[in-house]
Protein backbone atom coordinates (compact mmCIF):
# COMPACT_ATOMS: atom_id res chain seq x y z
CA UNK A 1 0.00 0.00 0.00
CA UNK A 2 1.60 3.22 -1.14
CA UNK A 3 1.04 6.10 1.21
CA UNK A 4 0.50 9.46 -0.32
CA UNK A 5 1.70 12.52 1.50
CA UNK A 6 -1.27 14.43 2.79
CA UNK A 7 -3.65 11.47 3.17
CA UNK A 8 -5.34 11.36 6.51
CA UNK A 9 -4.25 8.79 9.05
CA UNK A 10 -7.86 7.58 9.30
CA UNK A 11 -8.04 7.06 5.52
CA UNK A 12 -4.87 4.95 5.56
CA UNK A 13 -6.26 2.87 8.43
CA UNK A 14 -9.62 2.36 6.69
CA UNK A 15 -7.82 1.26 3.54
CA UNK A 16 -5.68 -1.18 5.51
CA UNK A 17 -8.78 -2.57 7.24
CA UNK A 18 -10.63 -2.96 3.95
CA UNK A 19 -7.74 -4.98 2.52
CA UNK A 20 -7.71 -7.25 5.57
CA UNK A 21 -11.49 -7.76 5.37
CA UNK A 22 -11.27 -8.44 1.66
CA UNK A 23 -8.76 -11.24 2.19
CA UNK A 24 -10.78 -12.72 5.05
CA UNK A 25 -14.03 -12.60 3.06
CA UNK A 26 -12.31 -14.00 -0.01
CA UNK A 27 -11.06 -17.06 1.86
CA UNK A 28 -14.52 -17.79 3.29
CA UNK A 29 -16.21 -17.30 -0.11
CA UNK A 30 -13.63 -19.58 -1.75
CA UNK A 31 -14.24 -22.25 0.87
CA UNK A 32 -18.00 -22.11 0.30
CA UNK A 33 -17.64 -22.32 -3.48
CA UNK A 34 -15.12 -25.16 -3.28
CA UNK A 35 -17.34 -27.20 -0.99
CA UNK A 36 -20.34 -26.67 -3.26
CA UNK A 37 -18.24 -27.75 -6.25
CA UNK A 38 -17.27 -30.98 -4.44
CA UNK A 39 -20.92 -31.63 -3.60
CA UNK A 40 -22.06 -31.03 -7.19
CA UNK A 41 -19.35 -33.38 -8.49
CA UNK A 42 -20.48 -36.13 -6.09
CA UNK A 43 -24.10 -35.66 -7.18
CA UNK A 44 -23.12 -35.75 -10.86
CA UNK A 45 -21.35 -39.08 -10.28
CA UNK A 46 -24.45 -40.39 -8.53
CA UNK A 47 -22.39 -41.55 -5.54
CA UNK A 48 -25.02 -41.66 -2.78
CA UNK A 49 -22.55 -42.59 -0.02
CA UNK A 50 -20.33 -39.62 -0.83
CA UNK A 51 -23.36 -37.32 -1.09
CA UNK A 52 -24.57 -38.42 2.35
CA UNK A 53 -21.11 -37.73 3.74
CA UNK A 54 -20.70 -34.31 2.08
CA UNK A 55 -24.20 -32.87 2.65
CA UNK A 56 -23.85 -31.97 6.37
CA UNK A 57 -20.36 -30.62 5.79
CA UNK A 58 -21.54 -28.49 2.85
CA UNK A 59 -24.47 -27.08 4.81
CA UNK A 60 -22.13 -26.24 7.68
CA UNK A 61 -19.70 -24.41 5.39
CA UNK A 62 -22.57 -22.42 3.83
CA UNK A 63 -23.76 -21.47 7.33
CA UNK A 64 -20.25 -20.27 8.21
CA UNK A 65 -20.29 -18.04 5.12
CA UNK A 66 -23.62 -16.59 6.24
CA UNK A 67 -22.54 -16.09 9.87
CA UNK A 68 -19.36 -14.31 8.78
CA UNK A 69 -21.45 -11.96 6.63
CA UNK A 70 -19.89 -13.03 3.35
CA UNK A 71 -23.13 -14.34 1.82
CA UNK A 72 -26.63 -13.08 2.45
CA UNK A 73 -29.00 -15.06 4.67
CA UNK A 74 -31.46 -15.75 1.85
CA UNK A 75 -28.67 -16.76 -0.51
CA UNK A 76 -27.40 -19.25 2.05
CA UNK A 77 -30.92 -20.62 2.53
CA UNK A 78 -31.35 -20.97 -1.24
CA UNK A 79 -28.01 -22.80 -1.61
CA UNK A 80 -28.86 -25.18 1.23
CA UNK A 81 -32.36 -25.86 -0.07
CA UNK A 82 -31.15 -26.66 -3.57
CA UNK A 83 -28.29 -28.83 -2.32
CA UNK A 84 -30.59 -30.79 0.00
CA UNK A 85 -33.21 -31.32 -2.72
CA UNK A 86 -30.66 -32.49 -5.29
CA UNK A 87 -28.92 -34.71 -2.73
CA UNK A 88 -32.21 -36.37 -1.80
CA UNK A 89 -32.86 -37.09 -5.48
CA UNK A 90 -29.47 -38.80 -5.80
CA UNK A 91 -29.96 -40.80 -2.59
CA UNK A 92 -33.49 -41.84 -3.57
CA UNK A 93 -32.29 -42.84 -7.05
CA UNK A 94 -29.56 -45.01 -5.53
CA UNK A 95 -31.99 -46.79 -3.19
CA UNK A 96 -34.60 -47.47 -5.89
C-alpha positions in Angstrom: 0.0 0.0 0.0 1.6 3.2 -1.1 1.0 6.1 1.2 0.5 9.5 -0.3 1.7 12.5 1.5 -1.3 14.4 2.8 -3.6 11.5 3.2 -5.3 11.4 6.5 -4.3 8.8 9.1 -7.9 7.6 9.3 -8.0 7.1 5.5 -4.9 5.0 5.6 -6.3 2.9 8.4 -9.6 2.4 6.7 -7.8 1.3 3.5 -5.7 -1.2 5.5 -8.8 -2.6 7.2 -10.6 -3.0 3.9 -7.7 -5.0 2.5 -7.7 -7.3 5.6 -11.5 -7.8 5.4 -11.3 -8.4 1.7 -8.8 -11.2 2.2 -10.8 -12.7 5.0 -14.0 -12.6 3.1 -12.3 -14.0 0.0 -11.1 -17.1 1.9 -14.5 -17.8 3.3 -16.2 -17.3 -0.1 -13.6 -19.6 -1.8 -14.2 -22.3 0.9 -18.0 -22.1 0.3 -17.6 -22.3 -3.5 -15.1 -25.2 -3.3 -17.3 -27.2 -1.0 -20.3 -26.7 -3.3 -18.2 -27.7 -6.2 -17.3 -31.0 -4.4 -20.9 -31.6 -3.6 -22.1 -31.0 -7.2 -19.4 -33.4 -8.5 -20.5 -36.1 -6.1 -24.1 -35.7 -7.2 -23.1 -35.8 -10.9 -21.3 -39.1 -10.3 -24.5 -40.4 -8.5 -22.4 -41.5 -5.5 -25.0 -41.7 -2.8 -22.6 -42.6 0.0 -20.3 -39.6 -0.8 -23.4 -37.3 -1.1 -24.6 -38.4 2.4 -21.1 -37.7 3.7 -20.7 -34.3 2.1 -24.2 -32.9 2.7 -23.9 -32.0 6.4 -20.4 -30.6 5.8 -21.5 -28.5 2.9 -24.5 -27.1 4.8 -22.1 -26.2 7.7 -19.7 -24.4 5.4 -22.6 -22.4 3.8 -23.8 -21.5 7.3 -20.3 -20.3 8.2 -20.3 -18.0 5.1 -23.6 -16.6 6.2 -22.5 -16.1 9.9 -19.4 -14.3 8.8 -21.4 -12.0 6.6 -19.9 -13.0 3.4 -23.1 -14.3 1.8 -26.6 -13.1 2.5 -29.0 -15.1 4.7 -31.5 -15.7 1.9 -28.7 -16.8 -0.5 -27.4 -19.3 2.1 -30.9 -20.6 2.5 -31.3 -21.0 -1.2 -28.0 -22.8 -1.6 -28.9 -25.2 1.2 -32.4 -25.9 -0.1 -31.2 -26.7 -3.6 -28.3 -28.8 -2.3 -30.6 -30.8 0.0 -33.2 -31.3 -2.7 -30.7 -32.5 -5.3 -28.9 -34.7 -2.7 -32.2 -36.4 -1.8 -32.9 -37.1 -5.5 -29.5 -38.8 -5.8 -30.0 -40.8 -2.6 -33.5 -41.8 -3.6 -32.3 -42.8 -7.0 -29.6 -45.0 -5.5 -32.0 -46.8 -3.2 -34.6 -47.5 -5.9 
